[in-house]
């Protein structure tokens, strides 16, 4: 008599859950990376030209800024339905803040370039700038000229706009606190207005 074959081992529920979690933890970051990379100024389309010797003077000038991101020029939104960005302003993000909290630095008409779009990023104020462009959309001579004109403008105007932004935040905070104080006083007055 032959022994009956042993049934195949079944995978435990814990192992199945672990495998699913591993797959999900790989798929989500990959999907996010591809999504971000496929955006108009994402890593799949752009090239970093920040280390080119022709841009060394611009790098030296802009290294003094207390900023880690800059965006200039019009570009299609991520869903390609509308345009974002502008040639009439540079969005500058101070180091240590969220990208959505950028400071808008107006660009005078004589410095505006409709054929230039770039993003600049760096990890800290001591790091060199990555200057990201889509080569098919922005020519190098136009980029170089625009950066050379914008750098001194940004060095003078960004601190002014940053201070204006901080002053506005402080004013809003004072007004918000005044409203809270007035509401608290009104509640106390209302509560104490009844006879005992």
Secondary structure, 3 states (H helix, E strand, C coil): CCCCCCCCCCCCHHHHHHHHHHHHHHHHHHHHHHHHHHCCCCCCCCEECCCCHHHHHHHHHHCCCCCCEEEECCEECCCCCCEECCCCEEEEECCCCCHHHCEEEECCHHHCCCCCCEEEECCCCCCCCEEEECCCCCCHHHHHHHHHHHHHHHHHHHHHHHHHHHHHHHHHHHHHHHHHHHHHHHHHHHHHCCCC
